[in-house]
């Protein structure tokens, strides 16, 4: 996948209203997403730098793999 | 002109609202000030709906928005079962609230004001209707007023749910990725302010910021309406200057002077232990205890009550009031309610329930679209903190007397079945 090197970091965000707890994001991005006892995602709140290409790639997989399209990647450009 | 003493907001008697003529005789007629926004900033007024966000900053944010079409929404939904302040205010002096809304509309350049009152309170709807009719007959006002009556639900008064209802007839909170967000109604920006905030704006617009700051403290100027219930002779609403010690507010209202604890803010608020009641009623001081003035609710827990039982009742009701949109709230809050029930009945499974409760609180916090689950978690955590001794007793298996005494303090409406909840 065309992962460009870019400065800054990202954080994965879920829209909790859309989310129905399919659990695909946990499968696709286990380093970023854990599950609570009801099967809803608990997403890592800390920023992940884009240098961590593996994590970024799985975040993108999770976004694309979400059946409810509830996920998005939020870019945070550090000063 | 009104003096700087109380009452400021509750001028008149509840149940017989002042007519427009009486209102204008009691308060000087509105003369629009050009510097309303700077005056509002100088007054340091914060929102009275619970979040205590600076009103002037919110108004400035909206005033900076481009567009000719903006809305002001007066939020008098009052979802808190223990709160009666907006109802009291609107049934005492509805025109004060409407004046404030009109001033806010002129600040941000809005052409329409929507007053939202729960339809489950027909008397209140009538008062507002009559007040709006009186203003219409005067017909010297440029802002258009509208009355809206959403169904009464706890989360229906949440600002995004209210805007959602006005937009799409559904009282469900909306997801906002960034905060603070400017809510949009049909693509036009909306300013949502609590009814009591609007009434305060009306006073500041008339008498100015220096007059307003004569009461209250440096950080929290002015007065606030407090709904007192629980271990009092008569549950009612009082107006108190911010910064007054909580104990003297309670004593003036005829409450028990040495209660076990006081529920502050609302059902998403916190418990404050009876030993800390000499703290001033002011967010700057209350934050040291993790508490806030919130929506101005005080539920006094008498000596015979059990804090855990009260917490359980409130949490169960709050769980039922979830809009069931977000998983952590829809499944998590009932789970908290069950854990608390097990804990308060002091059975063999209580220790397991307790550790589960603490763990679940951490798992739910901050994971809903609105702040409903966060409020419940805060409430549970404060209960475990304030009633720590009771928790130990319950864990040891010693049943507390309150379970059998049937003495209950917090007003909790009847639990409705899920299919009976009306959202539109």
Interface residues (C-beta under 8 A of the other chain):
Chain A: X13 X15 X16 X17 X18 X19 X20 X21 X36 X37 X38 X39 X40 X42 X72 X74
Chain B: X173 X174 X175 X177 X325 X326 X327 X328 X329 X331 X332 X360 X363 X367 X368 X369
